[in-house]
Amino acid sequence: MHNLLCQIWSGDAVEQNPMKIRTVMIIDDDASIRKVVSLTLRVVEGWEISCAASCDEALAMLKCVTPDLILLDMMMPGVDGVE
């Protein structure tokens, strides 16, 4: 499971990114939102994407992934994005 959490998909257009964002972590309990956002950012922008369905998953992933940007659902069950 730990290896699965650390999986990152890579795109080809990273060098075209003017903001130099290369890695994004998406934290959302809704699988469809994670899928759409990750596909869009990976295919269109060429960014490396990691996804987590919960705060616990995200914290575990942050041990092996250092994202440039975190997109965080502010209203997840059990814990909100502020905590």
N, C-alpha and C positions, 0 to 999 in steps of 0.2 A: 504494500500500500504506500509506503514512504516513497518508493521510486516513482509510482504513479503520480503522487502529489508533486514531485519535482520535475515532471515532464514539461518541457517548453517547446512550443511549435515555433519554427523560424520562417520568416519570409525573405524575399529576395530584394525588396525595395528599401531596405533600411538606410542605405546611403542617400536616398532622395529625401529623407525626413529633415526638414529645415530646423526643427526644434531639437534635434539630436536625441529624441526619446527613442530608446531602442527596446525597452522591456516594460510591459504593462501587466499588473496583476488585477484581475477582476474578481471581486468578492461579492457574491450575490447568491441568495438561497434559491432563486428561480433559474432552473437549468436552461430554459429557453432564452432568457436574457443573456446568460453567460455565453451560450452558443452563438447568438446573433452578434453580440458585441465583439467576441473573440474572432469570429470569422471576418467581420468587417475590418477590424483593425489589422488582422494578419494579412488578409488578401489585398485590401485597398492600400493600407499604409506600409505593409511589410514589417510590422513590429513583431517582436517575440512576445507571446502571450502565455500567462499562467493563470489558472482559474481555481477558485476555492468556493465551496458551497457554504462554508461557515467560518466563524472567527477562529475556531480551533484548527481547522484545515489551513487557514491563511497563516497562522502563527507557526505551524509546522513547516509550511513551505518557505517561510522567510528565513529558515535556517540554511537553505540551499539556493535561494533565489533573491536577488537584490533588484527589485523593479525600480525603474525611473519614475513610474507613475502608478498609483493605486486608484482604481475606480471602485468605490465602496458603496454598497447598498446601506442606506441609513436606517432602514426598518427591517431588520432580520429577526427571526424568532430567537428568544433567549437572550440576545445581546444586540444592542443597536450600534450603529456605526460610530457613535461618539465615544462609547466605552472602549 
